[in-house]
């Protein structure tokens, strides 16, 4: 069965960077794009972007274009999302989510979420 | 980006009730719409995709309809486990967007 297991909670200072990992199992690693979605406390879902594990190609939401980097490591079936120049309003739970297909970007499997707290 | 507007923001209902949540897109998205259920402290769970296709394992009391700019999620007979927050999501364009959510609470 498909599993996406994310790294643990992080606490970072404003201006720092954070890297969240997402280890995939139970399916062909290169078969599906992985997207990242975040959720601030008590708020809704916000899409950040995707990575194609086949090519390493990415597409980022304009809001995060200059601060986010999504990568993947096929050798260990793991995806990464790095967000830089952190601000307090980046405090959120960050999810990785598998897109059903390369044409249909709805999310059939999600990681458990990683809480990133930005505080001085 | 395409804006998604859900209504209502909060819905109070009782076990056994039939409820409907609406999602409107700021421009046409054909049927490229999904619905998710989220419970506190948990990741969202896919319920419906392509506006009306039920995800495997999801109870048949959930149904979706609509196309273009207006969509609905209906729960035919609320069960205790259905009290949660529901989100719509459009995937018509590269800029994926979610509705702001509808919190379904016990009356």
Interface residues (C-beta under 8 A of the other chain):
Chain A: X35 X44 X45 X46 X47 X59 X61 X62 X95 X97 X100 X104 X105 X106 X107 X108 X110 X111 X112 X113
Chain B: X1 X32 X34 X36 X43 X44 X45 X46 X49 X50 X55 X87 X89 X91 X94 X95 X96 X97 X98 X99 X100 X101
